[in-house]
């Protein structure tokens, strides 16, 4: 089992260690709900060592990589990135990743749990191309600083590059250490990533905590992920799913040219819609297990993929993510899950927006 570079340090500070996204890291620092509160209303810091980094080099890398993924990476400006799916020829989703153009190479950022599959897929399609894919996960790791006060905390800790556009990777120097800073694309939930070599990550972590960020584990991150309506590959996005069903349309580019699975994506677009869609649910009961059916009048109309009991300002609410037939996907539609009442809800959930300090 892959162990993140920060794992031993976090364990020595009292974190409960477990597996997340194919890596051992901190699950909690003792109170996941308090950690979640920092992520939604103040500032939290968490280990991103479970994110893998692949580097794509070679003179054919622009054309080749653009033909492997669903978004337009060929025309990315220097140090800019975007979100992508990797598809089978039948249009099914085999993985997801962020890709950044670094000039002489691309960086592919994905989960450790996906890296073996993605690298194998990439290697399979390198035939006569001048392309090489290298796994640099053991040489490049990261942490996330997240929440409405994230920029203030990072400035207090002495970091620069915070004014960059979303999905722009900026190289900076901090206390003589070279690292890169990027900001995720969401305008509603502020997240900075600090990329560095493993030997420098502990010092960066300590500085951010000293500046006011609360250490948070993956249990708190999962609470926030569900509340924010963000799907994860392997849980909410599976190999049987089609790209348009996931509602992650920012992963798709419809005029960049051919890529693996493009024919199916274009066929769906030309027909107008898919039969089911990814959305949120508020459930009047405990969190159901993934795979639990959603019903209307005793008929199956969808399934739950993720669920959590999420702290709210007045009580805990059961929020869930999943798929439902499109004709029943209107927010406010009443359904049943495990025999209890539930309601289709737009995502991100209103509770998450309010609790993260975003005006509605």
VEXKE-702029 format. One record per residue (C-alpha): residue number from 0; x, y, z. Coordinates in nm, 3 decimals, m for minus. Example, Ala and Ser with C-alpha at 12.3 -4.5 7.8 and 13.67 -1.06 7.14 Angstrom:
<pts>
<pt resi="0" u="1.230" v="m0.450" w="0.780"/>
<pt resi="1" u="1.367" v="m0.106" w="0.714"/>
</pts>
This chain:
<pts>
<pt resi="0" u="0.000" v="0.000" w="0.000"/>
<pt resi="1" u="0.129" v="0.342" w="m0.097"/>
<pt resi="2" u="0.193" v="0.564" w="0.206"/>
<pt resi="3" u="0.184" v="0.940" w="0.155"/>
<pt resi="4" u="0.504" v="1.131" w="0.238"/>
<pt resi="5" u="0.321" v="1.309" w="0.522"/>
<pt resi="6" u="0.161" v="0.997" w="0.667"/>
<pt resi="7" u="0.416" v="0.923" w="0.941"/>
<pt resi="8" u="0.428" v="1.288" w="1.051"/>
<pt resi="9" u="0.049" v="1.307" w="1.072"/>
<pt resi="10" u="0.034" v="0.979" w="1.263"/>
<pt resi="11" u="0.287" v="1.109" w="1.517"/>
<pt resi="12" u="0.068" v="1.416" w="1.570"/>
<pt resi="13" u="m0.229" v="1.200" w="1.668"/>
<pt resi="14" u="m0.408" v="1.142" w="1.339"/>
<pt resi="15" u="m0.598" v="0.820" w="1.280"/>
<pt resi="16" u="m0.442" v="0.661" w="0.972"/>
<pt resi="17" u="m0.637" v="0.469" w="0.708"/>
<pt resi="18" u="m0.675" v="0.419" w="0.335"/>
<pt resi="19" u="m0.815" v="0.681" w="0.099"/>
<pt resi="20" u="m0.798" v="0.674" w="m0.283"/>
<pt resi="21" u="m0.538" v="0.398" w="m0.277"/>
<pt resi="22" u="m0.304" v="0.557" w="m0.022"/>
<pt resi="23" u="m0.251" v="0.558" w="0.353"/>
<pt resi="24" u="m0.307" v="0.902" w="0.503"/>
<pt resi="25" u="m0.487" v="1.080" w="0.788"/>
<pt resi="26" u="m0.856" v="0.993" w="0.817"/>
<pt resi="27" u="m0.921" v="1.222" w="1.112"/>
<pt resi="28" u="m0.742" v="1.427" w="1.374"/>
<pt resi="29" u="m1.004" v="1.332" w="1.634"/>
<pt resi="30" u="m1.316" v="1.528" w="1.541"/>
<pt resi="31" u="m1.421" v="1.503" w="1.174"/>
<pt resi="32" u="m1.716" v="1.737" w="1.222"/>
<pt resi="33" u="m1.501" v="2.010" w="1.372"/>
<pt resi="34" u="m1.253" v="1.961" w="1.087"/>
<pt resi="35" u="m1.541" v="1.984" w="0.841"/>
<pt resi="36" u="m1.645" v="2.310" w="1.009"/>
<pt resi="37" u="m1.302" v="2.456" w="0.936"/>
<pt resi="38" u="m1.326" v="2.355" w="0.570"/>
<pt resi="39" u="m1.668" v="2.512" w="0.526"/>
<pt resi="40" u="m1.634" v="2.833" w="0.728"/>
<pt resi="41" u="m1.269" v="2.905" w="0.807"/>
<pt resi="42" u="m0.957" v="2.727" w="0.682"/>
<pt resi="43" u="m0.841" v="2.367" w="0.689"/>
<pt resi="44" u="m0.534" v="2.192" w="0.556"/>
<pt resi="45" u="m0.524" v="1.831" w="0.441"/>
<pt resi="46" u="m0.284" v="1.584" w="0.286"/>
<pt resi="47" u="m0.301" v="1.548" w="m0.093"/>
<pt resi="48" u="m0.032" v="1.282" w="m0.109"/>
<pt resi="49" u="m0.299" v="1.042" w="m0.240"/>
<pt resi="50" u="m0.284" v="1.236" w="m0.568"/>
<pt resi="51" u="m0.042" v="1.082" w="m0.821"/>
<pt resi="52" u="0.158" v="1.276" w="m1.079"/>
<pt resi="53" u="0.239" v="1.143" w="m1.427"/>
<pt resi="54" u="0.466" v="1.337" w="m1.662"/>
<pt resi="55" u="0.414" v="1.316" w="m2.041"/>
<pt resi="56" u="0.712" v="1.410" w="m2.259"/>
<pt resi="57" u="0.818" v="1.369" w="m2.621"/>
<pt resi="58" u="0.781" v="1.562" w="m2.947"/>
<pt resi="59" u="0.439" v="1.405" w="m3.021"/>
<pt resi="60" u="0.296" v="1.472" w="m2.674"/>
<pt resi="61" u="0.056" v="1.753" w="m2.781"/>
<pt resi="62" u="m0.119" v="1.560" w="m3.055"/>
<pt resi="63" u="m0.107" v="1.226" w="m2.875"/>
<pt resi="64" u="m0.236" v="1.338" w="m2.534"/>
<pt resi="65" u="m0.510" v="1.548" w="m2.694"/>
<pt resi="66" u="m0.632" v="1.229" w="m2.863"/>
<pt resi="67" u="m0.641" v="1.039" w="m2.534"/>
<pt resi="68" u="m0.863" v="1.266" w="m2.321"/>
<pt resi="69" u="m1.199" v="1.443" w="m2.349"/>
<pt resi="70" u="m1.087" v="1.804" w="m2.304"/>
<pt resi="71" u="m0.866" v="2.027" w="m2.519"/>
<pt resi="72" u="m0.515" v="2.001" w="m2.376"/>
<pt resi="73" u="m0.338" v="2.077" w="m2.705"/>
<pt resi="74" u="m0.432" v="2.446" w="m2.684"/>
<pt resi="75" u="m0.377" v="2.496" w="m2.311"/>
<pt resi="76" u="m0.173" v="2.808" w="m2.239"/>
<pt resi="77" u="0.155" v="2.763" w="m2.055"/>
<pt resi="78" u="0.099" v="2.652" w="m1.692"/>
<pt resi="79" u="m0.278" v="2.624" w="m1.739"/>
<pt resi="80" u="m0.478" v="2.310" w="m1.669"/>
<pt resi="81" u="m0.819" v="2.151" w="m1.716"/>
<pt resi="82" u="m1.025" v="1.851" w="m1.607"/>
<pt resi="83" u="m1.052" v="1.542" w="m1.825"/>
<pt resi="84" u="m1.208" v="1.199" w="m1.861"/>
<pt resi="85" u="m1.029" v="0.905" w="m2.019"/>
<pt resi="86" u="m1.276" v="0.690" w="m2.213"/>
<pt resi="87" u="m1.301" v="0.347" w="m2.366"/>
<pt resi="88" u="m1.379" v="0.329" w="m2.740"/>
<pt resi="89" u="m1.740" v="0.265" w="m2.627"/>
<pt resi="90" u="m1.745" v="0.599" w="m2.445"/>
<pt resi="91" u="m1.734" v="0.456" w="m2.092"/>
<pt resi="92" u="m1.530" v="0.640" w="m1.830"/>
<pt resi="93" u="m1.206" v="0.458" w="m1.743"/>
<pt resi="94" u="m1.056" v="0.736" w="m1.530"/>
<pt resi="95" u="m1.040" v="1.108" w="m1.462"/>
<pt resi="96" u="m0.756" v="1.354" w="m1.415"/>
<pt resi="97" u="m0.638" v="1.713" w="m1.426"/>
<pt resi="98" u="m0.381" v="1.797" w="m1.694"/>
<pt resi="99" u="m0.143" v="2.095" w="m1.686"/>
<pt resi="100" u="0.070" v="2.226" w="m1.972"/>
<pt resi="101" u="0.421" v="2.285" w="m1.837"/>
<pt resi="102" u="0.583" v="2.379" w="m2.167"/>
<pt resi="103" u="0.820" v="2.091" w="m2.239"/>
<pt resi="104" u="0.589" v="1.841" w="m2.070"/>
<pt resi="105" u="0.240" v="1.782" w="m1.934"/>
<pt resi="106" u="0.158" v="1.688" w="m1.577"/>
<pt resi="107" u="m0.133" v="1.447" w="m1.532"/>
<pt resi="108" u="m0.277" v="1.468" w="m1.179"/>
<pt resi="109" u="m0.501" v="1.179" w="m1.068"/>
<pt resi="110" u="m0.566" v="0.956" w="m0.767"/>
<pt resi="111" u="m0.310" v="0.696" w="m0.664"/>
<pt resi="112" u="m0.586" v="0.436" w="m0.701"/>
<pt resi="113" u="m0.615" v="0.522" w="m1.071"/>
<pt resi="114" u="m0.252" v="0.570" w="m1.170"/>
<pt resi="115" u="m0.175" v="0.209" w="m1.264"/>
<pt resi="116" u="m0.483" v="0.187" w="m1.488"/>
<pt resi="117" u="m0.423" v="0.524" w="m1.653"/>
<pt resi="118" u="m0.054" v="0.462" w="m1.714"/>
<pt resi="119" u="m0.137" v="0.121" w="m1.862"/>
<pt resi="120" u="m0.396" v="0.278" w="m2.092"/>
<pt resi="121" u="m0.155" v="0.548" w="m2.201"/>
<pt resi="122" u="0.124" v="0.297" w="m2.268"/>
<pt resi="123" u="m0.112" v="0.081" w="m2.475"/>
<pt resi="124" u="m0.184" v="0.369" w="m2.713"/>
<pt resi="125" u="0.178" v="0.474" w="m2.763"/>
<pt resi="126" u="0.258" v="0.295" w="m3.089"/>
<pt resi="127" u="0.486" v="0.489" w="m3.324"/>
<pt resi="128" u="0.460" v="0.810" w="m3.122"/>
<pt resi="129" u="0.751" v="0.997" w="m2.964"/>
<pt resi="130" u="0.584" v="0.999" w="m2.623"/>
<pt resi="131" u="0.698" v="0.883" w="m2.281"/>
<pt resi="132" u="0.484" v="0.860" w="m1.966"/>
<pt resi="133" u="0.670" v="0.864" w="m1.634"/>
<pt resi="134" u="0.529" v="0.824" w="m1.283"/>
<pt resi="135" u="0.672" v="1.097" w="m1.057"/>
<pt resi="136" u="0.445" v="1.036" w="m0.759"/>
<pt resi="137" u="0.741" v="0.959" w="m0.531"/>
<pt resi="138" u="0.910" v="1.286" w="m0.632"/>
<pt resi="139" u="0.618" v="1.532" w="m0.626"/>
<pt resi="140" u="0.350" v="1.556" w="m0.360"/>
<pt resi="141" u="0.105" v="1.820" w="m0.235"/>
<pt resi="142" u="m0.121" v="1.952" w="0.038"/>
<pt resi="143" u="m0.447" v="2.148" w="0.009"/>
<pt resi="144" u="m0.539" v="2.465" w="0.197"/>
<pt resi="145" u="m0.914" v="2.504" w="0.181"/>
<pt resi="146" u="m1.187" v="2.737" w="0.302"/>
<pt resi="147" u="m1.302" v="3.099" w="0.290"/>
<pt resi="148" u="m0.991" v="3.213" w="0.482"/>
<pt resi="149" u="m0.743" v="3.004" w="0.280"/>
<pt resi="150" u="m0.583" v="3.300" w="0.103"/>
<pt resi="151" u="m0.543" v="3.494" w="0.429"/>
<pt resi="152" u="m0.377" v="3.197" w="0.598"/>
<pt resi="153" u="m0.137" v="3.140" w="0.309"/>
<pt resi="154" u="m0.042" v="3.508" w="0.297"/>
<pt resi="155" u="0.027" v="3.501" w="0.671"/>
<pt resi="156" u="0.251" v="3.198" w="0.616"/>
<pt resi="157" u="0.444" v="3.391" w="0.349"/>
<pt resi="158" u="0.323" v="3.224" w="0.030"/>
<pt resi="159" u="0.294" v="3.401" w="m0.305"/>
<pt resi="160" u="0.114" v="3.313" w="m0.628"/>
<pt resi="161" u="m0.231" v="3.341" w="m0.469"/>
<pt resi="162" u="m0.366" v="3.585" w="m0.728"/>
<pt resi="163" u="m0.331" v="3.335" w="m1.011"/>
<pt resi="164" u="m0.635" v="3.241" w="m1.215"/>
<pt resi="165" u="m0.813" v="2.912" w="m1.136"/>
<pt resi="166" u="m0.628" v="2.610" w="m1.280"/>
<pt resi="167" u="m0.308" v="2.811" w="m1.329"/>
<pt resi="168" u="0.009" v="2.657" w="m1.185"/>
<pt resi="169" u="0.250" v="2.919" w="m1.052"/>
<pt resi="170" u="0.612" v="2.845" w="m0.956"/>
<pt resi="171" u="0.716" v="3.033" w="m0.641"/>
<pt resi="172" u="0.995" v="3.035" w="m0.386"/>
<pt resi="173" u="0.910" v="3.015" w="m0.016"/>
<pt resi="174" u="1.183" v="3.029" w="0.248"/>
<pt resi="175" u="1.432" v="2.920" w="m0.016"/>
<pt resi="176" u="1.215" v="2.624" w="m0.121"/>
<pt resi="177" u="1.085" v="2.596" w="m0.474"/>
<pt resi="178" u="0.722" v="2.488" w="m0.506"/>
<pt resi="179" u="0.414" v="2.539" w="m0.722"/>
<pt resi="180" u="0.076" v="2.684" w="m0.625"/>
<pt resi="181" u="m0.252" v="2.625" w="m0.806"/>
<pt resi="182" u="m0.614" v="2.709" w="m0.729"/>
<pt resi="183" u="m0.902" v="2.478" w="m0.813"/>
<pt resi="184" u="m1.165" v="2.598" w="m1.059"/>
<pt resi="185" u="m1.458" v="2.632" w="m0.816"/>
<pt resi="186" u="m1.557" v="2.992" w="m0.745"/>
<pt resi="187" u="m1.779" v="2.879" w="m0.457"/>
<pt resi="188" u="m1.530" v="2.679" w="m0.251"/>
<pt resi="189" u="m1.176" v="2.813" w="m0.232"/>
<pt resi="190" u="m0.900" v="2.549" w="m0.252"/>
<pt resi="191" u="m0.529" v="2.604" w="m0.304"/>
<pt resi="192" u="m0.287" v="2.320" w="m0.374"/>
<pt resi="193" u="0.081" v="2.346" w="m0.281"/>
<pt resi="194" u="0.302" v="2.110" w="m0.485"/>
<pt resi="195" u="0.651" v="2.033" w="m0.360"/>
<pt resi="196" u="0.913" v="1.764" w="m0.324"/>
<pt resi="197" u="0.833" v="1.519" w="m0.041"/>
<pt resi="198" u="1.125" v="1.633" w="0.178"/>
<pt resi="199" u="0.979" v="1.985" w="0.199"/>
<pt resi="200" u="0.616" v="1.899" w="0.263"/>
<pt resi="201" u="0.639" v="1.872" w="0.642"/>
<pt resi="202" u="0.783" v="2.224" w="0.673"/>
<pt resi="203" u="0.510" v="2.362" w="0.447"/>
<pt resi="204" u="0.241" v="2.181" w="0.650"/>
<pt resi="205" u="0.376" v="2.319" w="0.980"/>
<pt resi="206" u="0.387" v="2.675" w="0.848"/>
<pt resi="207" u="0.027" v="2.661" w="0.725"/>
<pt resi="208" u="m0.095" v="2.516" w="1.055"/>
<pt resi="209" u="0.098" v="2.778" w="1.250"/>
<pt resi="210" u="m0.068" v="3.047" w="1.035"/>
<pt resi="211" u="m0.414" v="2.928" w="1.141"/>
<pt resi="212" u="m0.525" v="2.634" w="0.927"/>
<pt resi="213" u="m0.684" v="2.341" w="1.110"/>
<pt resi="214" u="m0.554" v="1.995" w="1.015"/>
<pt resi="215" u="m0.833" v="1.795" w="0.853"/>
<pt resi="216" u="m0.856" v="1.430" w="0.759"/>
<pt resi="217" u="m1.024" v="1.247" w="0.477"/>
<pt resi="218" u="m1.344" v="1.186" w="0.676"/>
<pt resi="219" u="m1.398" v="1.562" w="0.695"/>
<pt resi="220" u="m1.304" v="1.598" w="0.329"/>
<pt resi="221" u="m1.566" v="1.336" w="0.237"/>
<pt resi="222" u="m1.832" v="1.527" w="0.433"/>
<pt resi="223" u="m1.743" v="1.841" w="0.242"/>
<pt resi="224" u="m1.723" v="1.661" w="m0.091"/>
<pt resi="225" u="m2.077" v="1.528" w="m0.053"/>
<pt resi="226" u="m2.211" v="1.865" w="0.065"/>
<pt resi="227" u="m2.044" v="2.038" w="m0.230"/>
<pt resi="228" u="m2.180" v="1.779" w="m0.473"/>
<pt resi="229" u="m1.841" v="1.676" w="m0.612"/>
<pt resi="230" u="m1.834" v="1.324" w="m0.762"/>
<pt resi="231" u="m1.537" v="1.089" w="m0.716"/>
<pt resi="232" u="m1.419" v="0.837" w="m0.969"/>
<pt resi="233" u="m1.472" v="0.484" w="m0.842"/>
<pt resi="234" u="m1.763" v="0.592" w="m0.624"/>
<pt resi="235" u="m1.991" v="0.833" w="m0.812"/>
<pt resi="236" u="m1.831" v="0.801" w="m1.155"/>
<pt resi="237" u="m1.790" v="0.441" w="m1.265"/>
<pt resi="238" u="m1.680" v="0.259" w="m1.577"/>
<pt resi="239" u="m2.043" v="0.194" w="m1.670"/>
<pt resi="240" u="m2.125" v="0.565" w="m1.672"/>
<pt resi="241" u="m2.130" v="0.791" w="m1.977"/>
<pt resi="242" u="m1.969" v="1.137" w="m1.959"/>
<pt resi="243" u="m2.290" v="1.339" w="m2.003"/>
<pt resi="244" u="m2.466" v="1.138" w="m1.731"/>
<pt resi="245" u="m2.218" v="1.271" w="m1.473"/>
<pt resi="246" u="m2.307" v="1.639" w="m1.544"/>
<pt resi="247" u="m1.932" v="1.719" w="m1.545"/>
<pt resi="248" u="m1.960" v="1.900" w="m1.876"/>
<pt resi="249" u="m1.645" v="2.106" w="m1.809"/>
<pt resi="250" u="m1.450" v="1.786" w="m1.881"/>
<pt resi="251" u="m1.576" v="1.780" w="m2.242"/>
<pt resi="252" u="m1.468" v="1.972" w="m2.552"/>
<pt resi="253" u="m1.680" v="1.934" w="m2.865"/>
<pt resi="254" u="m1.466" v="2.095" w="m3.135"/>
<pt resi="255" u="m1.110" v="1.984" w="m3.062"/>
<pt resi="256" u="m1.107" v="1.686" w="m3.299"/>
<pt resi="257" u="m1.093" v="1.310" w="m3.253"/>
<pt resi="258" u="m1.011" v="1.129" w="m2.931"/>
<pt resi="259" u="m1.080" v="0.784" w="m2.789"/>
<pt resi="260" u="m1.456" v="0.754" w="m2.724"/>
<pt resi="261" u="m1.536" v="1.081" w="m2.905"/>
<pt resi="262" u="m1.788" v="0.921" w="m3.141"/>
<pt resi="263" u="m2.013" v="0.815" w="m2.852"/>
<pt resi="264" u="m1.986" v="1.155" w="m2.678"/>
<pt resi="265" u="m2.077" v="1.335" w="m2.999"/>
<pt resi="266" u="m2.366" v="1.096" w="m3.068"/>
<pt resi="267" u="m2.512" v="1.170" w="m2.724"/>
<pt resi="268" u="m2.471" v="1.545" w="m2.778"/>
<pt resi="269" u="m2.644" v="1.533" w="m3.117"/>
<pt resi="270" u="m2.940" v="1.344" w="m2.970"/>
<pt resi="271" u="m2.981" v="1.603" w="m2.700"/>
<pt resi="272" u="m2.967" v="1.418" w="m2.368"/>
<pt resi="273" u="m2.907" v="1.098" w="m2.174"/>
<pt resi="274" u="m3.169" v="0.898" w="m1.988"/>
<pt resi="275" u="m3.035" v="0.962" w="m1.637"/>
<pt resi="276" u="m2.840" v="1.233" w="m1.463"/>
<pt resi="277" u="m2.619" v="1.293" w="m1.159"/>
<pt resi="278" u="m2.773" v="1.506" w="m0.886"/>
<pt resi="279" u="m2.824" v="1.547" w="m0.511"/>
<pt resi="280" u="m3.078" v="1.415" w="m0.261"/>
<pt resi="281" u="m3.188" v="1.518" w="0.088"/>
<pt resi="282" u="m3.294" v="1.209" w="0.284"/>
<pt resi="283" u="m3.513" v="1.197" w="0.595"/>
<pt resi="284" u="m3.320" v="0.912" w="0.754"/>
<pt resi="285" u="m2.969" v="0.772" w="0.803"/>
<pt resi="286" u="m2.718" v="0.770" w="0.515"/>
<pt resi="287" u="m2.795" v="0.480" w="0.278"/>
<pt resi="288" u="m2.523" v="0.255" w="0.141"/>
<pt resi="289" u="m2.389" v="0.314" w="m0.210"/>
<pt resi="290" u="m2.602" v="0.125" w="m0.459"/>
<pt resi="291" u="m2.926" v="0.176" w="m0.266"/>
<pt resi="292" u="m3.214" v="0.217" w="m0.510"/>
<pt resi="293" u="m3.418" v="0.535" w="m0.544"/>
<pt resi="294" u="m3.786" v="0.466" w="m0.597"/>
<pt resi="295" u="m4.109" v="0.639" w="m0.697"/>
<pt resi="296" u="m4.434" v="0.447" w="m0.633"/>
<pt resi="297" u="m4.234" v="0.127" w="m0.581"/>
<pt resi="298" u="m4.046" v="0.155" w="m0.912"/>
<pt resi="299" u="m3.667" v="0.192" w="m0.931"/>
<pt resi="300" u="m3.573" v="0.525" w="m1.088"/>
<pt resi="301" u="m3.212" v="0.567" w="m0.974"/>
<pt resi="302" u="m2.943" v="0.480" w="m0.722"/>
<pt resi="303" u="m2.738" v="0.643" w="m0.447"/>
<pt resi="304" u="m2.361" v="0.659" w="m0.497"/>
<pt resi="305" u="m2.246" v="0.859" w="m0.190"/>
<pt resi="306" u="m2.418" v="0.972" w="0.130"/>
<pt resi="307" u="m2.322" v="1.140" w="0.456"/>
<pt resi="308" u="m2.470" v="1.288" w="0.769"/>
<pt resi="309" u="m2.352" v="1.647" w="0.733"/>
<pt resi="310" u="m2.349" v="1.904" w="1.016"/>
<pt resi="311" u="m2.579" v="2.199" w="0.955"/>
<pt resi="312" u="m2.643" v="2.519" w="1.146"/>
<pt resi="313" u="m2.941" v="2.371" w="1.329"/>
<pt resi="314" u="m2.905" v="1.991" w="1.295"/>
<pt resi="315" u="m2.737" v="1.717" w="1.099"/>
<pt resi="316" u="m2.879" v="1.650" w="0.756"/>
<pt resi="317" u="m2.846" v="1.340" w="0.542"/>
<pt resi="318" u="m2.720" v="1.448" w="0.204"/>
<pt resi="319" u="m2.657" v="1.211" w="m0.084"/>
<pt resi="320" u="m2.536" v="1.201" w="m0.441"/>
<pt resi="321" u="m2.652" v="0.966" w="m0.712"/>
<pt resi="322" u="m2.823" v="0.913" w="m1.045"/>
<pt resi="323" u="m3.191" v="0.941" w="m1.131"/>
<pt resi="324" u="m3.390" v="0.917" w="m1.452"/>
<pt resi="325" u="m3.395" v="1.256" w="m1.617"/>
<pt resi="326" u="m3.776" v="1.288" w="m1.613"/>
<pt resi="327" u="m3.763" v="1.275" w="m1.231"/>
<pt resi="328" u="m3.456" v="1.497" w="m1.182"/>
<pt resi="329" u="m3.630" v="1.829" w="m1.114"/>
<pt resi="330" u="m3.525" v="1.967" w="m0.770"/>
<pt resi="331" u="m3.809" v="1.922" w="m0.524"/>
<pt resi="332" u="m3.926" v="1.588" w="m0.669"/>
<pt resi="333" u="m4.030" v="1.350" w="m0.391"/>
<pt resi="334" u="m3.876" v="1.002" w="m0.394"/>
<pt resi="335" u="m3.808" v="0.716" w="m0.150"/>
<pt resi="336" u="m3.473" v="0.573" w="m0.047"/>
<pt resi="337" u="m3.465" v="0.260" w="0.172"/>
<pt resi="338" u="m3.830" v="0.317" w="0.256"/>
<pt resi="339" u="m3.785" v="0.673" w="0.385"/>
<pt resi="340" u="m3.879" v="1.000" w="0.221"/>
<pt resi="341" u="m3.623" v="1.191" w="0.018"/>
<pt resi="342" u="m3.617" v="1.493" w="m0.211"/>
<pt resi="343" u="m3.420" v="1.561" w="m0.525"/>
<pt resi="344" u="m3.193" v="1.862" w="m0.463"/>
<pt resi="345" u="m2.966" v="2.078" w="m0.675"/>
<pt resi="346" u="m2.593" v="2.058" w="m0.607"/>
<pt resi="347" u="m2.393" v="2.211" w="m0.453"/>
<pt resi="348" u="m2.637" v="2.182" w="m0.163"/>
<pt resi="349" u="m2.770" v="2.509" w="m0.023"/>
<pt resi="350" u="m2.639" v="2.413" w="0.322"/>
<pt resi="351" u="m2.285" v="2.383" w="0.191"/>
<pt resi="352" u="m2.298" v="2.726" w="0.027"/>
<pt resi="353" u="m2.430" v="2.894" w="0.339"/>
<pt resi="354" u="m2.186" v="2.719" w="0.570"/>
<pt resi="355" u="m1.887" v="2.800" w="0.350"/>
<pt resi="356" u="m1.960" v="3.170" w="0.376"/>
<pt resi="357" u="m2.094" v="3.211" w="0.024"/>
<pt resi="358" u="m2.395" v="3.433" w="m0.009"/>
<pt resi="359" u="m2.690" v="3.270" w="m0.181"/>
</pts>
